[in-house]
Amino acid sequence: MLQASELWQFTGTTQWFRHLSGYLYTDGVQYVAEQGGAYWLVDKILFITRAKVKLQEFGVWKLAVREDRSATLVCEDGNYHKLFEEKIDWTDFPLEKVELWFENGVLILPSEH
């Protein structure tokens, strides 16, 4: 099962993955998707980025999971201005929170910056 402490092992990336949206994501994000059963999260972030948020250079995506397994997904720009927010009724995502950064067309873990 995915542990938050495992994510800091990703510093830089050795492999990029192309998403159906046309954007790329790193091996750290692939690890979160695979180990956390969170391909849905990668899909949601990248399709929303393409269709609604239209980030040009940088955005911070934050998923916060509550004890009742509901969650909130938020996107902010680099100045903490909220660009998008969605309530999620239920998720089995194993971490209480995760933060992913979108930089110049690539979704990354903060430690991969």
N, C-alpha and C positions, 0 to 999 in steps of 0.2 A: 504494500500500500504506500502511496505517496506521502512523504514527510517533508515539511517545510525546510528542514535543515539540509535536505538533499539538493535543494535548488541552487545553493551557493557554489556547488561544484562546477557550475557552468559559467565560465569566464571567456567570453568570445564564443565563436562557433566554428565548427569544422564542416558543417553541412547545412545547406538551406533547402527548405521544402517549398514547393510552389502550391499555393492554395487555389481552389476553383475561382476565387474572387480575382485572381491575378497577382495578389500580393504574395510575399514570401514570409516564411517564419523559420526560426532557428531550431537547432537540435534540442535546446533547452525547452522551448515551447512544445516541441514534439514529445519530449519526456513527460511534461505535465499532461498533455493530451493522452498519451499512452498509459502512464502509470496512474493517473487520476480519473481515467474514463471521461476525459473532458474534450473530446473532439468537438462536441456540441458547443463548447465555450469558444474554441478557436473559430469555428464556423460563424457563430453569432457575432463575435468581435469583428472579424474581417468583412462579413457581409454588411454589417451596420456601418462600419467605416466607409465602405464603398458607396452604399446607398443613402445614408442619412447624415453621418458626421462629416464625411469628406475631408479628413485630415490631410493636410499638405505635408508637414514635416514631422510633427511630434504630437503624441497624445499618450495619456496614462489611463489604462483600463484597470479598474479595481472591482474584484468580486468579493463580497463580504457575505459569509454564510452564517445564519443565526442558528441557535439551538434547536428550533422547530424545523430546521432544514429548509426554510425559505431563505432567499438571498436577494441582494441588490447588486446590480451591475452598473457601474458608473464610468463615464469617460470624461476626463478633464484635459484641458490644454496644459501647456507648460507653466501657466500662471495660476493654476488651481481654479480656473473657471470651468464650471460644469457644462459640458456640451451635450451629454446624453445620460439618461438614467432609466433603468427598467427594473421593475420588481419581478422576481422569479418565485413562483408559488412553492416549488419544491426542487431540490437538487440532492444528488448523492455525492457531490464533490467532497473529497475527504478532508480538505483543509478549511480552517475558519476563514482564511482570506488568501488571496493571491493578487499580485500586481503584475501586469504585463505592459510593456512599453511599445508603442508604434513609432518607429523612426524611419522616415524616408521610404515608406513602402514595405518595411520589414517589421514583423511582430517579434519581440525579444523579451527575455527575462531581464530585469534591471541589472543583474550581475554580468550580463553579456555585453553591456554597453562599453 
